[in-house]
């Protein structure tokens, strides 16, 4: 208006600012609405009934994850996906499968593929036998991705019941209460020499009788392990890489029934959320299993 001293542009600029804030808010909400995709790779049939139930275990984990907000968990059964489109848009990949020479990710082209995902910030998790790879290039890749691995005749695999009594101040440990459960808990991992970015999550001290063995395979003896009596060992650990990517290793998971234990299950679910860069709730990933759920999707194995 003439003589008001107030130009039209004076009104437009604040409106622009408001629109910018509104658009930014809507974009933020849209981003939050897009769930984080987690690909769970279950290995092929292995061992006897109730042991190494990779498919049933991953389907159980998938159902648990999908009850949590902001997650879309997918399962690839029977090893490496035949179509790499399964990896499109994933925030994290976890492998629960046989390891060693039969590990689904150690072929050179697959290692390079996984390494490419890691360099893009995709989280990586490896569970039970899946933490074992041959030393050399596969071992060095695992040290980079998750901080350490099971090395044949350096690490060991006794059946025992560690007592997990205390936990670090870390998102993966949120809400996890002290527990003890019998499993084939591997220890004496081949970690990075600098331990850079590695935080042990599940730590316990094996009794002397556990260190002495015999182990599941090979039987031993392992003087370098037996000579370390009284030393605490890490059976789950996490690593945050310099590029911001995250990874974890979890050595339990031999017995399928152990997924019924709420703290055993919670620490793995927390780990999957963390590597996918999804906020872990203050009390951890709270989930429950329906009656009989642990018996579902078991592989059709013959009793020994």
ABEGO torsion letter per residue (X at the ends): XBGAGBBAAAAAAAAAAAAAAAAAAAAAAAAAABBBBBBBBBBBBBEBBGBGBAAAAAAAAAAAAAABBGBBBBBBBGEBBABAAAABGBABBBBBBBBEAABAAABAAAAAAAAAAAAAGBBBBBBEAAABBBBEAAAAAAAAAAGBBBBBGABBBBBBBBBBABBBBBAAABGBBBBBBBBBBBBGBBBBAAGBGBBBABBBBBBAAAAAOBBAOBAOBBAAAAAABGBBBBABBBBBBAAGBBBBBBABGABAAAAABAAAAAAAAAAAAAAAGBBBBAAEBBBBBBBGAAABGBBBBBBX
